[in-house]
Amino acid sequence: MRYLRNGSVPAASGSAVHDVLGPAREPIDGLHLLTDGEWF
């Protein structure tokens, strides 16, 4: 996961992302697409 955390964000949106593993499905963050510069 370090390669994603160190990656850049070429696209972000205001859409909420919900925790699909949590029983309450609470929102955890906005939608971000990350890249390491080679893979999108």
Secondary structure as UniProt FT lines:
FT   HELIX           2..5
FT   STRAND          8..18
FT   TURN            23..24
FT   STRAND          27..35
//
